[in-house]
């Protein structure tokens, strides 16, 4: 194993146990066993079939150990976290799958720890335009970071900078001022831990009066104390503009575009749609931000469009909604599915499609059970994860597969393969 990889594993993923005046370091195989058993035990919430649970645990352990499937980081370092630190806890967590008793499977299944959740990213919809709602969202962000999750939210409903605040007769600092507050929260809560670093996705409607300032927010760069060049503002945030079909039509037709305050619903400013589009492109070249959140297109293909629309996304880009949603993620490692082509015994390489099919099937079952295996930092997230079952199964290793198969990246062969 590469030294850097080994160091990261020890720092962030592998547990240490101290009992009987000795310290025991968890191995990678022990970590995978711990995860496989915890997730498989959730099947008992569907049916009390302990034989099936053992089969699932073996399946999950096998596809992870072979490198064919890798679950997201929170599942690896949070599964069974907080269960206990004595020898009896160690013994049940790492006991051979085939030797587990029915009572031990029940014990593992019943253990829940919302402070060590398995979700990768959390989409929290839109922040409401009141001080209570803003600070409730700030607390939600902190709670999510404590459980090593990413945070995504839309600031489109917040009134624009300079708008009247009737309770104080003052002026609002606008969404960008509050974004800075959430960015500082990330620094204080999420960046000092040993596990997953804090990640944010902030979005804003292309019709918001502060959209031009939002687009340019990350373009100003500074050199920090370590000599690294980084954005002066929102350095711990990815930002995206919520793009509508109507706006894209205005760009294409060279029309004007109205910026409307979400609080008063009045037109504050009218701009040239093409100029606004050019501003986005210019800033992408400068800082790789903002991204584009094609909000109408997302809802066009939203499988739950008849239930609720999508208004925000999280740093993983996973399915999200008007309210709060959590996603469980994993990846199929395509490189682990490569084998020699029996029809070309000399140097032929092929992807084992049967292996791909069975791995995907087992991975989808795994991710669905992972939704049931633990509670989340907010009760509403736990319930909605069961209601909507938002899972994300991606793939990794594609470029390595191209190299192994002799395909030039972007060639006709590589595109057809993909």
LINFENQUI-V209332 format. One line per field, one symbol per residue. phi: phi as a letter, one per 30 degrees, with the letter a starting at -180 (. if undefined). A space follows every 50 residues. Layout:
phi=???
This chain:
phi=.dedddddeddccddccbahibcccdcddddddededddddddddcadcd ddddddddddddddddidbbddeeddcceidjdlbcdddedddcdeedcd dddddddddddbbddbdcddbbccicddcbdddddddddeddddddcicc bbaccdddddejddcddchccddiddddedddddededccccdccdddbb bcbbddcdecddddecdcddcbcddciddbddbhdcbcbbcdccdddddd ddciddbdccdddcicdcacbdeddddddddeddddbibddccddddedd cddcddcadcbabcddidebbdccbcbcbabdddddcdbddddbddbdbb cddddddddddddddedddddcdadcdbeddddddddchdcbccbbiddd deddcicddidedddddd
